[in-house]
Amino acid sequence: MSTRRRDRHGRGLRGPLATTNPLTGTAVEPVGPPGRATFFEEALQASIDRVQAHCPEALVGIVFGVEEVPFLQTAWSGEKVPLAAAVAPTPAALGRVVLYRRPLEHRAATRPGLQILVHRTLVEQLAALTGLSIGEIDPDADDED
């Protein structure tokens, strides 16, 4: 048995991890976990799908967006940075819910925690826009506590 390991001196993996594909002649790149922005967008889409399954009327006339950080023309009051913003629909424009990725990521300790926080934030914003209760939009909301 060889004593050589791929992670010599704690510098990470060394050398190719996969052999070349005999059909194409190129090496197969290992697939890693999604990046932070991709993971956040996937968590938001999963949350929208979950709300769509329980209460599709809450999503009618609402457009969703993601921004890195809040950009507000006036300073907000309080010590906490806002996690999301909701704009009510008008006759000329659809309603909007914007989630701020960096503040949400900063408040969550883990990726599963971020998924829960994204969902709760989305449901709260939809409840504020539509006038529906959180329990009507997501009956499983109490199960996550």
N, C-alpha and C positions, 0 to 999 in steps of 0.2 A: 504494500500500500504506500502510495506516495505521500510525503509530508507537505508537498506544495499545494497551496490553496490559491484560489483566484483573488482573494482579498488580502494581498500581502502588505504588511506595514500599515494597515488601516487606510489605504488610499482608494478603496473602492474596487469594483470589478475590473479586471484587466483582460484584454484580448477579445476576440469575437465570441459572442454568445450563441450564435447559430451558424451552421454551415450554409454554404450557398445552395440556392434552389437549383436542382439539375435542369429544370426546364427553361428558366430565365437567366441563370448565371449570376443573379444578384443575391446578396445576403438579405435575409429577412430581419427587419428591424423589430426588436421587442416592443410590445405595446405597453405603455405606462399608464398610470392613472390620469384622468383628465386634469387639465390645469384649473386654477381657481376660478377664473371667469367662466370657463365651460361648465364646471361643476355647478356654479351658481345658476347659470341659465337652465341647466337640466333640472335643478331643484325647483326653480320657478315654474317651469313647464309641467313638472310632476304635480305641483300644487294646483295649478290651473286645471289640469286634468281631473284631479281629485274633487275640486269644487264643481266642475262640469258634471261629474257623475252624481253628485248629491243635490245640487241646486243650480241647474243651468240658467235659470232666469236671473241669477245674480251677475252673470257675465254679459248679458245683453247690453250692447252699446258701450262697452268698456274696452279700452285699449291699454295694453300693459307695456311697460318699459323698464329698462335697467340703466342706471347711471352709476359712475364710480363713487362720487361724493355729492352731497347736496350743494347746489349753487343757488343761493337765495339772495335777492337784491337787498333785503333788509335782514339784519341780524336777528336770530331767533332768541327768545328769552329762555332762561333755564340753563342748566349745566350740561344737559345731554344733547348730543347731535341727533337730528331726526333720522329715523330709519326708512321712512317712506313718505310719499306725498300723494294725495288724492285730489283730483279736480273734477267737480261735478259736470255732468253733460249740459250743454246748452243747445238751443235749436240749430246752431251753426256747426257745433263740434261734438264729437263723442266724449264721454267721460274718460279720464286717464288715471291710472295708478302707476306710480313710478317707485321702484324699490332702489335704495342706495346700497350698492354691493359692499363697499369697504366698511361702513359702520356696522352692517349686519355681520360681516365676517369677524370684525373686531369683538363683537359681543358674544359670538359663539366659540366654545372651546374646542369642539370637534365637528367633523363633517356631518354626522347624524344630527348633532345639535343645531347646525346651520340649516339643515333641511326643515327641522321643526320650527325654528325661528322664522324662516322665510314663509312657511305656510301660515303660521299665526299672524304674522304681519300682513300678509295678503288678505286673509279672512277679515282682520280688523278693518282694513281699508275698504274692503267691499261692503262690510256692514255699515260703515260710516256713509258711503255713497248711496247705497240702495235703501237704507232704513230697515233692512232685515236684521234679525238677531244673529249672533255668531252661531248659535245652536241650529238655526235654520239653514245657514250657509254650509256649515260642517257639523253634522251631528256627532262625529267622533272627536270633536275638539276637546272634550273633557277627558278622553282616554289618554291623552299625551302627557298629562301632568305627572 
